[in-house]
Amino acid sequence: MAAAAGLPGFLGRLCRVLLFLSQFYILSGGGSLNLEHSQPLARAIRDPGATRPFTVVPRAAESTDIPPYVMKCPSNGLCSRLPADCMECRTNFSCVYGKPVTFDCTVKPSVTCVDQDLRSQKHFVINMTCRFCWQLPETDYECTNSTSCMTVSCPRARYPANCTVRDHVLCLGNRTFLKMLYCNWTGGYKWSTALALSITLGGFGADRFYLGQWREGLGKLFSFGGLGIWTLIDVLLIGVGYVGPADGSLYI
C-alpha cells in the first residue's frame, strides 16, 4: 500500500522534471535555432545593401527663345524687302560683275513675309546686281573709325577698318570684311574758328593754342607772332588746311 501510495508522487516529480527539460531545451537549443533563422532577416532589415544610384533627368524644356535675327525682320512685310539676315539665298558666284542677277531665296524660321498680293510665302526670287560686298560703294556699309592715326601726313595715312554691310543691301560673299581706309576722324576742331583766330589773334598764338599746339603758341606769344611774319604764314597754312589739330584729326 505504501508503494502504491508513493507512485503518484513519483510520476508527478517525473513529469515536472520532463517539463523542465523540455523548457530548457526550447530555451537553449530551440531558441537559438529560432534566433539563427531570425538574424538574417534582422540583418537584412538593418543593412538594406548598396543602394543603386539614379539620376533624375529633367524633361527638355520647350525652346521658346526667339532667334536674334527676328528682331531685324519686319513682320508681314514684302519678302523682297527683307534684310539679308532674314533669308537664305542660293548664291550664284558665276554671275558677271555689274550685271543683273536672280537669286532663289527662302525665309529663315520664325520669319513671316508676303508677296505683292499680300499672300504669305516662304520661297521667292530676288533681283540684284552682281558684286561682292567689299565692292559696294562707301554709302552701303559702315566701318570702324580709328583715333590713333594721323590725318595730316604725307603720304596720307591709312588704317585697317572692319566694315559691315547695311541690313537692306544685298551682295555676294561675307557681309563683314577688312578694308584699308584713310584716316578721317575728327577731334571737334573747326577750321573756321582756327582761321578766324589766326587772322585776329594770331600774333598772340591764339590759333596755335586752339589747335592744341602749346609750344608753337608760346613761341608766337613771346615773339609777337615772329614780328608778324609767323602770323601771316600761319594764316596761309591754316587757310589751305596744312596746319591742323595737334591730335592728328580733321577739321569739322
C-alpha positions in Angstrom: 0.0 0.0 0.0 2.9 2.3 0.8 4.4 1.6 -2.7 1.1 2.2 -4.3 0.7 5.5 -2.5 4.2 6.7 -3.5 3.8 6.0 -7.2 1.6 9.1 -8.0 4.1 11.3 -6.2 7.0 9.8 -8.3 5.1 10.3 -11.5 4.4 13.9 -10.6 8.0 14.6 -10.0 9.0 12.8 -13.2 6.5 15.0 -15.2 7.9 18.1 -13.6 11.5 17.1 -14.5 10.5 16.3 -18.1 8.6 19.6 -18.3 11.7 21.4 -17.0 14.0 19.6 -19.5 11.6 20.4 -22.4 11.5 24.1 -21.4 15.3 24.2 -21.1 15.7 22.6 -24.5 13.4 25.0 -26.0 15.1 27.9 -24.4 18.6 26.7 -25.2 18.5 24.7 -28.5 15.2 25.6 -30.0 15.5 29.3 -29.0 19.0 29.6 -30.6 17.7 28.0 -33.7 14.9 30.5 -34.0 17.4 33.3 -33.4 19.7 31.9 -36.2 16.7 32.0 -38.6 15.7 35.5 -37.5 19.2 37.0 -37.5 19.5 37.1 -41.4 16.1 38.8 -41.5 17.1 41.3 -38.9 20.4 41.9 -40.6 18.6 42.4 -43.9 16.4 45.0 -42.3 19.3 46.9 -40.7 21.5 46.7 -43.8 19.4 47.1 -46.9 22.6 46.7 -49.1 24.2 49.0 -51.5 21.7 51.4 -53.0 21.8 51.8 -56.7 22.3 55.5 -57.6 20.0 57.0 -60.1 19.9 60.4 -61.9 16.7 62.3 -62.4 16.8 63.5 -66.0 14.7 66.7 -66.3 12.4 67.0 -69.2 13.7 69.0 -72.0 12.0 72.4 -71.8 10.4 73.5 -75.0 12.6 76.2 -76.6 10.7 79.5 -76.6 13.7 81.7 -77.4 13.3 84.0 -80.3 16.2 83.9 -82.8 18.2 87.2 -82.7 17.8 87.8 -86.4 14.0 88.0 -86.0 14.3 91.5 -84.4 15.6 92.8 -87.7 12.9 91.2 -89.8 9.7 93.2 -90.3 6.5 91.1 -89.7 4.3 90.5 -92.7 6.5 92.8 -94.9 7.4 92.2 -98.5 9.8 89.2 -98.9 11.8 91.1 -101.5 12.5 93.9 -98.9 13.7 91.7 -96.1 17.2 92.3 -94.7 19.9 89.8 -95.7 19.9 88.2 -92.2 16.3 87.2 -92.6 16.7 85.0 -95.6 18.9 82.3 -97.1 19.7 82.6 -100.8 21.3 80.2 -103.3 24.4 82.2 -104.3 25.4 82.3 -107.9 29.1 83.3 -108.0 29.3 82.8 -111.7 27.4 85.9 -112.5 29.1 88.8 -114.4 30.1 91.7 -112.2 27.9 94.7 -112.6 25.1 92.8 -114.4 21.7 92.0 -113.0 21.3 88.5 -111.5 18.5 86.5 -110.0 18.7 84.6 -106.7 16.3 81.9 -105.3 15.8 82.7 -101.6 14.0 81.2 -98.6 13.0 83.0 -95.4 14.5 81.8 -92.2 12.4 80.1 -89.4 10.1 82.4 -87.4 10.1 85.0 -90.2 6.9 85.8 -92.0 6.6 87.8 -95.2 4.2 88.3 -98.1 4.3 88.9 -101.8 2.9 91.7 -103.8 -0.6 90.2 -103.4 -0.2 90.0 -99.6 0.0 86.2 -99.7 2.3 84.5 -97.3 5.3 82.8 -99.0 8.4 81.0 -98.0 10.3 80.9 -101.3 10.8 83.9 -103.5 13.1 85.4 -106.1 15.3 88.5 -105.7 16.8 90.5 -108.5 20.1 92.3 -107.6 23.4 93.5 -109.1 26.2 91.0 -109.3 29.0 92.3 -107.0 30.8 91.3 -103.8 30.2 93.1 -100.6 33.7 94.7 -100.5 33.0 96.2 -103.9 30.0 98.2 -102.7 30.1 102.0 -102.6 31.0 103.5 -99.3 27.4 104.6 -98.6 26.3 100.9 -98.4 28.5 99.8 -95.5 29.7 101.1 -92.1 33.2 100.9 -90.9 35.0 101.4 -87.6 36.9 104.6 -87.1 40.5 104.9 -85.8 41.5 107.7 -83.3 45.2 106.7 -83.3 46.3 107.5 -86.9 47.4 110.9 -88.2 45.0 112.5 -90.7 47.5 115.2 -91.7 50.6 113.3 -93.1 52.4 112.9 -96.3 51.7 110.4 -97.8 48.2 110.3 -96.4 47.9 107.6 -93.7 45.6 104.6 -93.8 44.3 102.3 -91.1 42.6 98.8 -91.2 38.9 99.0 -90.6 36.2 96.4 -90.0 33.3 97.1 -92.3 29.8 95.7 -92.2 27.2 96.0 -95.0 23.9 97.7 -94.1 21.0 95.4 -93.5 18.9 96.4 -96.6 21.8 96.0 -99.0 22.3 92.6 -100.7 25.7 91.4 -102.1 27.9 88.4 -102.6 30.4 87.0 -100.1 31.0 87.9 -96.5 29.0 90.9 -95.2 31.8 91.8 -92.8 35.2 92.5 -94.3 38.5 94.3 -93.7 39.3 97.4 -95.7 42.2 99.9 -95.6 40.7 103.4 -95.2 42.2 106.9 -95.0 42.4 108.4 -91.5 39.3 110.6 -91.4 38.4 111.1 -87.7 37.8 114.5 -86.1 38.5 115.8 -82.6 35.9 118.5 -82.9 38.1 121.4 -84.1 36.5 123.8 -86.5 38.5 125.1 -89.5 36.6 128.4 -89.5 37.4 129.0 -85.8 41.1 128.3 -86.3 41.3 130.6 -89.3 39.4 133.4 -87.5 41.8 133.2 -84.5 44.8 133.2 -86.8 43.7 136.4 -88.6 42.6 138.3 -85.4 44.8 137.0 -82.6 47.4 135.1 -84.5 50.1 137.4 -83.2 49.5 136.2 -79.7 49.4 132.5 -80.7 45.7 132.1 -80.1 45.3 129.9 -83.2 48.1 127.5 -82.1 46.7 127.3 -78.6 43.2 126.5 -80.0 44.7 123.6 -82.1 46.5 122.2 -79.1 50.0 123.2 -80.2 51.2 124.8 -77.0 54.9 125.1 -77.8 54.2 126.9 -81.1 51.6 129.1 -79.3 54.1 130.2 -76.7 56.7 130.9 -79.4 54.3 133.1 -81.2 53.2 134.8 -78.0 56.7 135.8 -76.8 57.9 136.7 -80.3 54.8 138.8 -81.1 54.0 136.4 -84.0 57.5 136.4 -85.2 57.2 140.1 -85.7 54.2 139.5 -87.9 55.9 137.2 -90.4 54.9 134.0 -88.5 51.3 135.3 -88.2 51.0 135.7 -91.9 52.5 132.3 -92.6 50.0 130.6 -90.2 47.1 132.4 -91.8 48.1 130.8 -95.2 48.9 127.4 -93.7 45.6 127.2 -91.8 43.7 128.6 -94.7 44.9 125.8 -97.0 44.5 123.1 -94.3 48.2 122.3 -94.0 48.2 123.1 -90.3 45.7 121.1 -88.3 44.9 119.9 -84.8 47.7 118.6 -82.7 46.0 115.2 -82.2 46.1 114.5 -85.9 42.4 114.7 -86.5 40.5 116.5 -89.3 38.6 119.8 -89.0 34.8 119.7 -88.7 
